[in-house]
Amino acid sequence: MSEVKYKFRVRWADLDPNGHMRHTAYNDYCAQARLMYFEEISMPFHRLLSMNVGPILFREDTRFFKEIRMNEEFEVGFTISKLRKDGSKWSFRHNIYTKDGDLSAKIDVDGAWLDLAKRRTTVPPAELSDLLINGVMSEDFEWIPDKTKA
């Protein structure tokens, strides 16, 4: 399966003093694309909350290539680039494209699932793990090794 893409338009609040989309707006749109993807695969945020899990990020790596300006349309792509087989840890990749289809930015995020009651990382319910395992994988997808006991 190829990358899933979501369309957006740059808002006034997304601009920086240079007149192009500010760096943190890119991350905000990626977070929205993740929520849209989970809703698309029948796992909207309210279902995650009912399962007592929520996503947490450990790292966001953003690389910029081409600016996007006020009121321009753009697309945010989503793929799963890494995943532990139990679904507990993951990496998602977002490619952001200009209205002409040029790569504007690439954002990789690493994260896990948080048990909302215990406030610790957790293995998600099998239903969620299965959706991730059968999700949209990047071309360079890798399995994250299982935890090793020391």
C-alpha positions as CSV (number, residue, x, y, z in Angstrom):
1,M,0.0,0.0,0.0
2,S,1.3,3.5,-0.8
3,E,1.4,6.6,1.3
4,V,-2.0,8.0,2.5
5,K,-2.3,11.8,1.9
6,Y,-4.5,14.5,3.4
7,K,-5.1,17.9,2.0
8,F,-4.8,21.2,3.9
9,R,-4.5,24.9,3.3
10,V,-2.1,27.3,5.1
11,R,-4.0,29.5,7.5
12,W,-3.0,33.0,8.7
13,A,-2.0,31.5,12.1
14,D,0.4,29.1,10.4
15,L,2.7,31.9,9.2
16,D,6.0,33.0,10.5
17,P,7.5,36.6,10.1
18,N,9.1,35.5,6.8
19,G,5.6,34.9,5.3
20,H,5.8,31.2,5.0
21,M,4.5,28.3,7.1
22,R,6.2,28.3,10.4
23,H,8.2,25.2,11.5
24,T,5.8,24.1,14.2
25,A,2.8,24.3,12.0
26,Y,4.3,21.5,9.9
27,N,4.3,19.3,13.1
28,D,0.7,20.4,13.9
29,Y,-0.5,19.3,10.5
30,C,1.3,16.0,10.8
31,A,-0.4,15.4,14.2
32,Q,-3.8,16.1,12.5
33,A,-2.9,13.7,9.7
34,R,-2.2,11.0,12.2
35,L,-5.6,11.5,13.8
36,M,-7.2,11.4,10.4
37,Y,-5.4,8.2,9.5
38,F,-6.5,6.5,12.8
39,E,-10.1,7.6,12.2
40,E,-9.9,6.3,8.6
41,I,-8.9,2.8,9.9
42,S,-11.8,2.8,12.4
43,M,-9.8,3.8,15.4
44,P,-10.9,7.4,16.1
45,F,-9.4,9.2,19.1
46,H,-12.5,8.6,21.4
47,R,-12.0,4.8,20.8
48,L,-8.4,5.0,21.9
49,L,-9.5,6.8,25.0
50,S,-12.1,4.1,25.7
51,M,-9.2,1.6,25.5
52,N,-7.3,3.7,28.0
53,V,-4.4,4.3,25.7
54,G,-3.0,7.4,24.0
55,P,-0.1,8.1,21.7
56,I,3.1,9.7,23.0
57,L,6.1,11.0,21.0
58,F,9.7,10.5,21.9
59,R,11.2,12.2,18.9
60,E,10.3,14.4,16.0
61,D,12.8,14.9,13.2
62,T,11.9,17.6,10.7
63,R,13.8,18.4,7.5
64,F,12.7,21.3,5.3
65,F,13.2,21.5,1.5
66,K,10.7,24.0,0.0
67,E,8.6,26.7,1.5
68,I,4.8,26.8,1.6
69,R,3.1,30.2,1.7
70,M,-0.1,31.8,2.9
71,N,-3.4,30.2,1.7
72,E,-1.6,27.5,-0.5
73,E,-2.9,24.0,-0.5
74,F,-0.6,21.2,0.5
75,E,-0.7,17.6,1.3
76,V,0.6,15.6,4.3
77,G,1.5,12.0,3.6
78,F,1.4,9.3,6.3
79,T,3.2,5.9,6.4
80,I,4.3,3.6,9.2
81,S,8.1,3.3,8.9
82,K,8.9,1.2,11.9
83,L,6.8,-1.0,14.2
84,R,7.4,-3.4,17.1
85,K,5.4,-6.6,16.4
86,D,3.3,-6.1,19.5
87,G,2.4,-2.6,18.4
88,S,3.9,-1.0,21.5
89,K,6.4,1.2,19.7
90,W,6.2,2.8,16.3
91,S,7.7,5.3,13.9
92,F,5.5,7.3,11.5
93,R,6.8,9.2,8.4
94,H,5.1,12.3,7.0
95,N,6.1,13.7,3.7
96,I,4.7,17.2,3.1
97,Y,4.0,18.2,-0.5
98,T,3.5,21.6,-2.1
99,K,0.4,22.2,-4.3
100,D,2.7,21.2,-7.3
101,G,3.6,17.9,-5.7
102,D,7.2,18.9,-4.7
103,L,8.5,17.7,-1.4
104,S,8.4,20.5,1.1
105,A,9.3,18.7,4.3
106,K,9.9,15.3,5.8
107,I,9.0,14.6,9.4
108,D,9.7,11.3,11.2
109,V,8.2,10.7,14.6
110,D,9.0,7.9,17.1
111,G,6.5,7.0,19.7
112,A,4.6,4.5,21.8
113,W,1.3,3.9,23.5
114,L,0.7,5.3,27.0
115,D,-1.6,3.6,29.5
116,L,-3.6,6.6,30.6
117,A,-4.3,5.3,34.1
118,K,-0.8,4.0,34.9
119,R,1.0,6.8,33.0
120,R,3.5,4.2,31.6
121,T,4.1,2.9,28.1
122,T,2.1,-0.2,27.3
123,V,1.3,-2.8,24.7
124,P,-2.0,-1.7,23.1
125,P,-5.0,-3.9,22.8
126,A,-4.7,-6.5,20.0
127,E,-7.4,-4.7,17.9
128,L,-5.1,-1.6,17.7
129,S,-1.9,-3.6,17.2
130,D,-3.6,-5.6,14.3
131,L,-4.6,-2.3,12.6
132,L,-1.1,-1.0,12.8
133,I,0.4,-4.3,11.5
134,N,-1.9,-4.2,8.6
135,G,-1.5,-0.5,8.0
136,V,0.2,1.6,5.3
137,M,3.9,0.8,5.5
138,S,6.8,3.0,4.0
139,E,8.9,1.5,1.3
140,D,11.8,1.2,3.8
141,F,9.7,-0.2,6.6
142,E,11.6,-2.0,9.4
143,W,10.4,-4.1,12.4
144,I,11.5,-2.7,15.7
145,P,13.3,-5.5,17.7
146,D,11.5,-6.9,20.7
147,K,12.7,-5.9,24.1
148,T,15.6,-8.0,25.3
149,K,15.8,-9.0,29.0
150,A,19.1,-8.1,30.6
